[in-house]
Amino acid sequence: VRTQRPEFRPEETAPLEAEARSAAGRTTEALSAYSAAEARFGTFEIRARFALFAAAQGQMEQARALRAQIEPDSRHWNAHVRKANGPLLHQVDSALAPAHT
C-alpha cells in the first residue's frame, strides 16, 4: 500500500510497517521505522508500540522514556479513551515491570 499510495493513512500504516519489519527480524529497520513514526506523529499508539518493541530488544531506558512521554497525555483522557487505550498501556507497563524471580 505504501509503495502505491504513500499518502494512504500514514499515521495508521506507520506502526504496522514497523511491526512487520520487527516480525521479519529486521530490527534495525523496525527501530528506524518506529523512530520516524514517533517523530512524525507522536501518538499514544505509536509511542506504546515503540516502547514494547524497545523493551523486547532490551532497550529499557528508551522504553521507559517513551512511557514517560505517554504519562502527561494520559492524565487528560476521558473514561472512553482510557478504556480503549487501557489494554495497550497495560502491556507497556507489564513489559517495564521488574522481573520477579
Secondary structure, DSSP 8 states (H G I E B T S, - for coil): -TTT-TTS-HHHHHHHHHHHHHHTT-HHHHHHHHHHHHHHT--HHHHHHHHHHHHHTT-HHHHHHHHHHHHHHHTT--HHHHHHHHHHHHHHHHHHS----
